[in-house]
C-alpha cells in the first residue's frame, strides 16, 4: 500500500476510533505513541495524519497536556469540508477539481497584479526547467503563495493531500514547452491563456498518472 493511501487510512481509523470510543469534544484522545502502537503504523505518517486533523480544526494539541477533540461544531466550514473530505474515495475527483479551481484563481490574481506578474521568479523557473531537478509542486505552490490569498493557500494544502497530488515528482522533457507557455502568459498578464495552458498541463498530468496506474 503506498504512503499516500496509508495516510488516508490512518485518518479514517482515527475518525472511527473517536466514534467507537464515544470521545466527546474536550476529551483527550490517545497519545501519538499509543495510536502508533494500536494502529501499527510509523510515527512520521501518523504525525502527518494528526497534523491534517489539527489543520481541519478537529483536534487541538495543548502543550504538556496532550491532544484533545475540538468542539468543531461551531465552525461550519470546517465541519462541512472535513466531513466531505474524509468520507470516502468517491469524493476524490471532486476534491481534485476543487483544488484546481484554487490554482486557477491564483493565476488570475497574479495576472491582475502587474508587480507579481513581472517578478524575477518566472525567469528563475525557466532556468530550472533546463535542469534536472525542477519539482512540479514547487511551481504550483509558488503560484498559490504569490496570489496573496492565505485562506486559499491553506485550503489548497489540505486538498492537495487528498487529491492524489499529480504534481509529485520532477518536470519531464514532455512538459517543458507546456510550462514555458504558462510562464509567458503570466508575464504578459494574459490570464485566459495562462489558465487554459495550466489546466491543460494539470489534466495531462492527471491522465498520465491514471494511465500508469497511480491513482493516489
Backbone torsions as a table, in degrees:
resi	resn	phi	psi	omega
1	UNK	NA	129.4	-176.1
2	UNK	-73.4	163.6	-172.9
3	UNK	-61.8	-40.5	-177.8
4	UNK	-62.3	-44.3	-178.1
5	UNK	-70.7	-36.5	177.8
6	UNK	-62.9	-37.3	178.3
7	UNK	-60.0	-44.7	178.8
8	UNK	-65.0	-38.3	178.0
9	UNK	-61.1	-40.1	180.0
10	UNK	-64.4	-43.1	178.8
11	UNK	-59.0	-43.8	-179.8
12	UNK	-68.5	-37.6	178.4
13	UNK	-62.2	-41.1	178.7
14	UNK	-64.9	-43.5	178.1
15	UNK	-60.1	-44.6	179.9
16	UNK	-65.3	-37.5	178.7
17	UNK	-62.5	-42.0	179.4
18	UNK	-61.5	-39.1	179.4
19	UNK	-71.1	-47.1	-176.0
20	UNK	-65.0	-38.3	-179.1
21	UNK	-88.7	2.6	176.6
22	UNK	53.4	45.5	177.0
23	UNK	-75.0	129.0	-176.0
24	UNK	-103.0	159.4	176.6
25	UNK	-52.5	130.7	-178.5
26	UNK	98.8	-18.8	178.9
27	UNK	-78.1	150.3	177.8
28	UNK	-80.2	139.5	175.1
29	UNK	-100.7	162.2	-179.3
30	UNK	-55.1	153.0	-179.5
31	UNK	-68.5	166.7	177.9
32	UNK	-57.5	-42.8	179.6
33	UNK	-63.4	-43.9	-179.4
34	UNK	-64.6	-41.8	179.9
35	UNK	-65.6	-41.8	-179.6
36	UNK	-62.1	-40.6	-179.8
37	UNK	-70.3	-41.9	-179.0
38	UNK	-65.5	-43.2	-176.0
39	UNK	-90.2	-8.6	179.5
40	UNK	55.6	53.8	179.8
41	UNK	-130.2	163.1	179.1
42	UNK	-69.9	147.5	-178.1
43	UNK	-64.1	-37.0	-177.2
44	UNK	-65.6	-43.3	178.8
45	UNK	-67.8	-40.2	177.4
46	UNK	-62.4	-40.8	-179.5
47	UNK	-61.5	-38.6	177.3
48	UNK	-62.8	-41.2	180.0
49	UNK	-65.1	-43.2	178.9
50	UNK	-65.1	-38.4	178.5
51	UNK	-62.5	-40.3	178.4
52	UNK	-62.9	-44.0	179.4
53	UNK	-64.7	-33.2	178.6
54	UNK	-70.6	-40.0	177.1
55	UNK	-62.6	-35.1	177.9
56	UNK	-70.8	-17.2	-178.1
57	UNK	89.0	12.3	-177.5
58	UNK	-83.6	-27.4	177.1
59	UNK	-134.6	162.2	176.2
60	UNK	-141.2	141.2	-179.7
61	UNK	-102.5	128.6	177.7
62	UNK	-112.7	120.8	-176.1
63	UNK	-56.6	127.2	177.7
64	UNK	81.9	-5.4	-177.6
65	UNK	-116.3	-37.1	-178.2
66	UNK	127.3	-163.0	-178.8
67	UNK	-113.4	135.9	-173.7
68	UNK	-127.8	151.4	176.2
69	UNK	-75.1	126.8	-177.9
70	UNK	-79.9	158.0	172.2
71	UNK	-89.6	76.8	-174.2
72	UNK	-77.9	-2.1	-176.3
73	UNK	-65.8	-19.9	178.6
74	UNK	-85.1	-2.8	-179.5
75	UNK	-115.3	85.1	-170.9
76	UNK	-61.3	-40.2	-179.2
77	UNK	-63.4	-45.2	178.9
78	UNK	-62.2	-42.2	-178.4
79	UNK	-62.2	-47.3	-178.6
80	UNK	-65.3	-46.5	-177.0
81	UNK	-64.7	-47.4	-177.4
82	UNK	-66.1	-40.5	179.1
83	UNK	-62.6	-41.5	-179.6
84	UNK	-68.4	-48.3	-175.9
85	UNK	-62.3	-36.4	-173.3
86	UNK	-92.0	-1.0	-168.7
87	UNK	-75.0	-49.1	-179.3
88	UNK	-168.0	175.0	-176.8
89	UNK	-72.6	-14.8	-178.6
90	UNK	-67.7	-20.4	-179.9
91	UNK	-82.8	-3.3	-174.0
92	UNK	-55.1	-49.8	-176.5
93	UNK	-65.6	-40.2	179.2
94	UNK	-64.9	-38.4	178.4
95	UNK	-64.0	-43.9	179.1
96	UNK	-60.8	-43.9	-179.3
97	UNK	-67.2	-36.5	178.8
98	UNK	-66.3	-41.1	177.0
99	UNK	-61.2	-40.8	-179.5
100	UNK	-64.5	-33.3	176.8
101	UNK	-62.4	-39.3	177.5
102	UNK	-65.7	-38.2	-179.9
103	UNK	-66.7	-42.1	179.9
104	UNK	-69.6	-34.2	176.1
105	UNK	-65.6	-34.9	178.2
106	UNK	-64.6	-42.8	178.1
107	UNK	-62.2	-42.3	178.2
108	UNK	-58.5	-45.4	-178.5
109	UNK	-65.0	-40.5	179.8
110	UNK	-65.1	-42.9	-179.1
111	UNK	-66.1	-24.3	178.4
112	UNK	-86.6	-4.9	180.0
113	UNK	-112.9	103.8	-174.4
114	UNK	-58.5	-40.6	-179.1
115	UNK	-62.7	-42.4	-179.2
116	UNK	-68.1	-40.8	-176.8
117	UNK	-70.5	-18.9	-179.3
118	UNK	-104.0	12.1	-179.6
119	UNK	-66.5	151.8	-177.8
120	UNK	-69.5	-13.3	-177.8
121	UNK	-60.8	-29.0	-179.2
122	UNK	-67.7	-38.1	174.8
123	UNK	-65.4	-37.8	178.5
124	UNK	-61.8	-40.7	178.8
125	UNK	-64.2	-39.1	178.9
126	UNK	-61.0	-42.0	179.2
127	UNK	-64.7	-40.1	-179.1
128	UNK	-69.3	-26.2	178.0
129	UNK	-62.6	-26.0	-179.3
130	UNK	-86.3	-7.4	179.4
131	UNK	-88.0	-161.2	-175.3
132	UNK	-116.8	-0.3	-173.7
133	UNK	-136.0	36.8	178.1
134	UNK	-82.2	111.5	-178.5
135	UNK	-81.3	128.2	179.8
136	UNK	-57.2	-42.7	-175.4
137	UNK	-63.9	-30.7	177.2
138	UNK	-59.8	-42.0	-179.1
139	UNK	-64.6	-50.1	-176.6
140	UNK	-68.2	-40.3	178.4
141	UNK	-61.5	-38.7	179.2
142	UNK	-65.0	-36.1	175.6
143	UNK	-60.3	-44.4	-179.3
144	UNK	-64.3	-41.0	-179.5
145	UNK	-66.5	-45.9	-176.8
146	UNK	-69.0	-17.2	177.2
147	UNK	-66.5	-24.0	178.1
148	UNK	81.2	4.1	-178.7
149	UNK	-99.3	99.3	-175.2
150	UNK	-68.4	-34.6	178.1
151	UNK	-65.9	-44.7	178.4
152	UNK	-61.4	-39.0	178.7
153	UNK	-62.5	-43.2	-179.3
154	UNK	-64.9	-43.3	177.9
155	UNK	-63.8	-40.2	179.7
156	UNK	-60.6	-44.9	178.5
157	UNK	-58.1	-41.0	-179.5
158	UNK	-67.7	-50.7	-177.6
159	UNK	-63.3	-35.0	-178.5
160	UNK	-58.3	-34.3	-177.8
161	UNK	-70.9	-20.2	-176.3
162	UNK	-109.9	6.7	-173.2
163	UNK	-114.7	19.9	178.8
164	UNK	59.4	52.4	-170.8
165	UNK	-30.6	104.6	-179.7
166	UNK	-74.9	-8.6	-178.0
167	UNK	-90.7	6.0	178.8
168	UNK	-67.3	136.6	176.2
169	UNK	102.1	-177.5	-177.3
170	UNK	-97.3	158.0	-179.6
171	UNK	-69.2	132.0	178.2
172	UNK	-91.7	167.0	-179.8
173	UNK	-61.5	-28.1	180.0
174	UNK	-68.3	-20.1	-174.0
175	UNK	-97.5	-13.1	-172.1
176	UNK	-58.1	-47.8	-179.4
177	UNK	-62.6	-39.6	179.1
178	UNK	-60.6	-45.8	-177.0
179	UNK	-71.2	-35.1	175.1
180	UNK	-63.0	-36.5	177.3
181	UNK	-64.2	-39.2	178.1
182	UNK	-64.2	-47.3	-178.8
183	UNK	-61.3	-43.7	-179.8
184	UNK	-62.1	-43.2	-179.8
185	UNK	-65.2	-39.1	178.6
186	UNK	-63.2	-45.1	-179.6
187	UNK	-63.9	-30.0	177.9
188	UNK	-84.9	-1.5	-176.3
189	UNK	58.2	33.3	177.7
190	UNK	-94.7	84.1	-173.5
191	UNK	-61.9	-41.8	-176.9
192	UNK	-60.1	-46.6	-179.7
193	UNK	-68.4	-43.1	-178.9
194	UNK	-60.4	-44.2	-179.8
195	UNK	-67.3	-42.2	179.7
196	UNK	-62.4	-44.5	179.8
197	UNK	-68.4	-38.9	178.8
198	UNK	-64.7	-44.3	180.0
199	UNK	-62.7	-40.9	179.0
200	UNK	-63.2	-41.4	178.6
201	UNK	-65.3	-46.7	-179.0
202	UNK	-61.6	-44.2	-179.2
203	UNK	-69.8	-33.1	175.5
204	UNK	-63.1	-43.3	178.4
205	UNK	-61.3	-43.1	-179.5
206	UNK	-62.8	-42.3	178.9
207	UNK	-65.0	-37.4	178.5
208	UNK	-63.2	-39.9	179.5
209	UNK	-65.7	-42.2	178.2
210	UNK	-64.9	-43.2	-179.6
211	UNK	-62.0	-34.5	-179.5
212	UNK	-88.0	4.3	176.9
213	UNK	78.0	19.1	179.9
214	UNK	-107.3	95.5	-174.0
215	UNK	-94.6	-10.5	-174.2
216	UNK	-113.7	NA	NA
